[in-house]
């Protein structure tokens, strides 16, 4: 099938859909300039498992903060791309119910205007003290986060601050996870955007869709659910999704 024909079919699916559940991953944010640890040209030579390991953080937070500084800088500089904005347009212009479950920590869906966003892996925009439990917005710690040095809860207890990201070794936020499962079961269209469906339990969310729900996947590489999808695009989200929305 020609790409233009596939996009037209996608537009028709979007036009008919009333409740859309979205699972987004790192590929959604790379088009906004945020590095992907899992790609071949990801952030340095580290894996996300190495950087976001809770045990490593508690033992040696200085190593974490040296690595995370450029990622924080990327997040602060980034803006929603055409894919993020297209999801917002589905709500704002076409009146669709859109629930986003995201594995990303950058807040770009919210910045684009999406109303319901469940952050399955937490976010980078606040930090919590590991000593007293105090929470501080990242904006108040901007200079420290950019410095690459350990961020402490100053001038109070001087405890080490941890970004409110779900590290390996921590439970996913159950409210976000359960709400995402519910959205998938109620949707008549599930969109998988920029994730290879390799990290569980988030990767299992699209399998919770009803038998009647359409599944559309946009991801640069193959996923385990490609064979079940109505449409699969191995192309740019920022190209395909806006084009399909425009054709509604």
Secondary structure, 3 states (H helix, E strand, C coil): CCHHHHHHHHHHHHHHCCEEEEEECHHHHHCCCCCCCCCCCCCCCCCHHHHCEHHHHHHCHHHHHHHHHHHHHHHHHCCCCHHHHHHHHHHHCCCCEEEEEECCCCCHHHHHCCCEEEECCEEEEEEEECCCCCEEEHHHHHHHHHHCCCCECCCCCCCEEEEEECCECCCCCHHHHHHHHHHHHHCCEEEEECCCCCCCCHHHHHHHCCCCCEEEEECCCCCCCHHHCCEEECCCHHHHHHHHHHCC
